């Protein structure tokens, strides 16, 4: 099926583009001296010493990515990812409809497309400074809704695949379907358990470390998609 071929290709790009982007921004942030006295001199806010934020939470993804020149990498990468997410969820909707011989606009597509739109909005506004409290609240809400909608879309899609797994037995690797289900459950559980910590002040390093690892967890779903579907001709 053409949809499976497209999904396999898209899932790989959706995993690697944002992963490489945030880590390249981190590299620039920690090696800002390499660009000193050039047009791409790193903004002071975007500079940091060596650390492993996945473990120590020394800085946030936002701080590593929102200033010049890092945003030249981060914004295009995330907007490109958002576009690919749209096609990813649209292809999955078409695939499920083709297998079930229906023409339904499934909820996972709706939530998935909304998450893609929110990711694009968040990327566009990242680094733009307005000294308005409502603007800061807007950015936080957009990011939060992106995460919520993304997890909901992933969960509903996995649920659909479990419902029709007897029709997919020759197309998928069931072990990776189970792994995807486990991953979504872990992401949902971590999100719920972290709420009391996230809404309170303090614990900055924990929040930053959670941010880096959670982001990787969310896009890991797409890497598993690459191995879920068997190659088709």
N, C-alpha and C positions, 0 to 999 in steps of 0.2 A: 504494500500500500504506500502511496506517495506521502501520506500524512506521517507514517512512521519514519520514513527517510528524513523528512523535514524536522520532525521532533528530535530525532537522534542528533542531527547537525546543530540545531538551535540550542539544545541542552548543553552541549559542550562549550559553545561560545558564551552562554549565559553564566556558566560556572567560571571560566577562565578570565573573561574580560574584567569583571569587577574584582576578582581576586588579585589579578596582576595590577590593576589600577590602584587599589588601596595600599598594596605593599610597595609599589613604586613610589607612591606619595610618601610613605613612611621612610623609604630609603633616602629620598630627597631631603626630608625633614631632618634626618639624622646625619646627613652628609652635605649640609648646606654650603660648606666651605668649597666644595667642588665647583660651585656656580658663582662664587664670590667675584665681584668686579666684572660681571658679565650682564647682559641684558636680562638674564634670568635669575638675578640675585634673589635669594629666598627672603620673603618677608619675615621680620623678627618673630611675629606671632607663630609662624609655621616652623620655627626652628626648635630642635630638641636634641638632647644628648642620646647616646646609644642606650637602647632598652629593648625589651621584648614585651610590647603592650599586651600581647595575648596572655602573658603570665603576670606582669606587674601592674598593668593598667596605668602606665606612666603618662599617656596622652590618649585623647579620643581620636576617632576616625575623622571627626569634623575638624579638629585642630590640625591634623596632619594633611588635610585635603582642601581646606576652604580658602587658603591664601595663595598669592602668586608665588611661584609658577605652578604649584601643585594642582590648582583648579583647572589648568589647561589640560590636564590628564584626567582628573576625576570627573568633571562635568560631561565631556563628550563620551567617556566610557559608560557612565550611568545612563545617559540619555539613549545611547545605542543599546544598552542592556534593556531599557524600558521598551524600546521598539521591538526588540526580539522577544521580550516577554509577551507582548500582544500577540505576535504570530504563534508563539508556543501554545498559549491557551486557546487560540482560535483553532489551531490544528488539532489539539486534543479534543475539542468540542466536535469538530468534523469527524474525527476518528471514531469517537463513541457513537455518534449518530449513524455513521456508516455501518458499524458493527451491529447496532440495535435496529437499524433500518428505521430511524426516526429523524426528525428535523427540529430538535429542541435546543433552545439557547440555555445550556446548562448553567447552574449557579456557579460552578467552579470557574467557568469562563468569565462570568460577570465580576466575581471577586478578583480573579487573576488580572483582568484588564484594568480594573480600578487600582489594583496595587501597582501596575505598570505606570499608570497616569500619575499616581502619587509619588512614585520614585522619580519621574521626570520633573515634577513640580519641585520636589525637595532639592534636586540637583541644580535646577535653575536658580533657586533662591539662596542656595548655600553660598555664604561669603558676602552677600549683599547686606549692608549695615543700615538698619533703621533703629533709632533709639525710641522704639515704641514697644510697650509691654505686650500689646495684642499681636504684634508681628512675631515676637519671640514665641508667644503661645501658639500662633499659627504654624510655625515651623515644627514645633514639638508635636502638635496634633497630626500634621501631615506625615511625619516620620512614624508616629505610633500607629496611625491607620494603615500605612503601608505594610508594617509588620503584621498587624492583625489580619488584614485582607489576604496577605500572602499565605499565612498559615492556614486560614480558612479554605482558601482555594486549593492548597496542597492536600489538606485533609479530605475535602470533598472528592477530589480527583482520585485519591487512593481508595476511598470508599467505593467509588464507582467501579474501579478496576477489580476490587474484590467481589463485587456483585456479579460481574460478567467474566470472572476469571476462567470459567469453563469454556467460554468462547475465545479466550486469549491463549489457551494452553500451548498452541503451536507458535505463538508470536512473542511471548515474554519468558523471562527467567523468573520463576516464582520467588526465588530466594531474594532477589533484589526488590520485588514488590513488598515482601515482608520487611526488608531493611528500610524501605521508604516509609512504611507505616510506623515502624519503631522510631525513626527520625522525627516524624511529625509529632508523635506522642511526646517525645523528649522536648522538642521545641515548645510545644504547648504547655507542658508541665513546668519547664524552666521559666517561661513567661509569667505564668500564674504565681509561682512561688517567689519570683523576684519582685513582684508588685510592691510589697511592704517596704522593701529596701529602696526601690527606685523612687517612690513618692516622698521619701524622707530625705532631708539634707544630709550631707556627709557621704561616707563610703565611696568617695570619688574614684579611687583606684579600682575598686570592685566593679563599679558601673562601667568604667572604661574597658576593663578586661572582658566583662560580659558582652559589651558592645562588639568588640573584635571577634570573639568566639561565636557569638550568636549570628553575626553576619555570615561567617563561614558556614555555620550550620544551615542557614536558610538556603544558600546557594549550593550546598552539598546535595540537596534534593535533586538538583538538575544534573549533577554528575552521575548520580544513581540512575536517573532516567536514561542516560546514555547506555548504561549496561543492562537496563531493564528490557529494552526492546531488542529482539534479535534482528540481524541484518535481513532486509527483504530485497527482492529483485523485481 
